[in-house]
């Protein structure tokens, strides 16, 4: 069942990063609760729509660093 498939998600935080094993739904929920976050899958910058459509069995490690803001 695809709802139980988990992948490694690394979320940037004040300790460096936290590594979790999350389902697709849990990952999307984290993304929506942290709006200033970039998402990388397979070393490519992706968006929430990509994650929603991704084959979770093949998506690989997800990286969620804080978005960089320039020009301030």
WOHUTA-V105069 format. One record per backbone hydrogen bond with DSSP energy under -0.5 kcal/mol. CO is the residue of the C=O (numbers start at 0). NH is the residue of the N-H. E is the energy in kcal/mol with one decimal. If there is no record, write none. Layout:
co->CO nh->NH e->E
co->CO nh->NH e->E
//
This chain:
co->0 nh->3 e->-1.5
co->1 nh->4 e->-0.9
co->6 nh->21 e->-2.3
co->7 nh->61 e->-2.8
co->8 nh->10 e->-0.6
co->8 nh->19 e->-2.8
co->9 nh->11 e->-0.5
co->9 nh->63 e->-3.1
co->10 nh->17 e->-2.5
co->12 nh->15 e->-1.7
co->15 nh->12 e->-0.9
co->17 nh->10 e->-2.8
co->17 nh->19 e->-0.5
co->19 nh->8 e->-2.9
co->19 nh->21 e->-0.6
co->21 nh->6 e->-2.3
co->22 nh->26 e->-2.2
co->23 nh->27 e->-2.5
co->24 nh->28 e->-2.2
co->25 nh->29 e->-2.1
co->26 nh->30 e->-2.3
co->27 nh->31 e->-2.4
co->28 nh->32 e->-1.4
co->29 nh->33 e->-0.8
co->30 nh->33 e->-0.8
co->33 nh->36 e->-0.6
co->35 nh->66 e->-2.6
co->38 nh->45 e->-3.1
co->39 nh->62 e->-2.4
co->40 nh->43 e->-1.3
co->43 nh->40 e->-2.3
co->45 nh->38 e->-0.6
co->46 nh->50 e->-1.8
co->47 nh->51 e->-2.4
co->48 nh->52 e->-1.5
co->49 nh->53 e->-1.2
co->53 nh->55 e->-1.0
co->54 nh->57 e->-2.2
co->54 nh->58 e->-1.0
co->60 nh->41 e->-0.9
co->61 nh->9 e->-3.0
co->62 nh->39 e->-2.7
co->63 nh->11 e->-1.9
co->64 nh->37 e->-2.4
//
